[in-house]
């Protein structure tokens, strides 16, 4: 799943950097990463749903942050341009995830009307950053028959 999400991030405008890890790991990685960047946190929870045809559907709740590096001492109002840019990246991620293909079919099912949540993120790491955190559930489209 991490690899598919990274592949989608690489299709975003501006080609933001990508990192995956826990809060502590991402804080360390943020010191040397190129901005803008996308941070993916460990996937939790993963829902497994057996189907009547013998297949299993998996739904992954992901939390990721779309971040820009900012200067220390900036007021929240001065960072609103970064929030807008990060929100555009998050929106583009959702659209690109729904189109992402692996093999002959789409990899994720993103249902129309399914809600994702974005929150503003300020100064979360040792390096000063501003952006948005996206929480979304992605369901896989592949079907394994057991």
C-alpha positions, 0 to 999 in steps of 0.5 A: 500500500505504501508503494502505491501511495508513493506512486500517486504522490509522485504524480502530483504537481510540483513532484513533492518529496515523500516519506513514510514513518511514525511521528518520531521518524518523520520528525527526524526525516523532516530535517533533511527532506526537500519541501514541499513534501508528503508524509504518510503515517502507518496505516490504521485501521485496516478493515478486512471484509470477506465477500460472498464470492470468496474474495476479500475487500480491504479498506485502509484508513490513511493519514498523510500530511501535505507540507511546506517549509515556513519561516520561524516567527510567521503568524498563522495568517501569513501561512494561509497561502501554504494551507491553500497550496497544500489543500490543492495537493490533497485534492489532487491526491484524492483524484489521482488515487481514484484513477491510479492503475496497477495492471489492467484495473484501478487499484483503489475504489474512491466512492463519490460522496465518500468524505475525507477530512482535512485539517490545518497543520502548523509547526508540528516538527522541529523544522517549521512546516505548514500544510494540511493533514488528510484522513481518508479511507481507500478501498482496494479494487483487487480481489483475491479468491481463496 
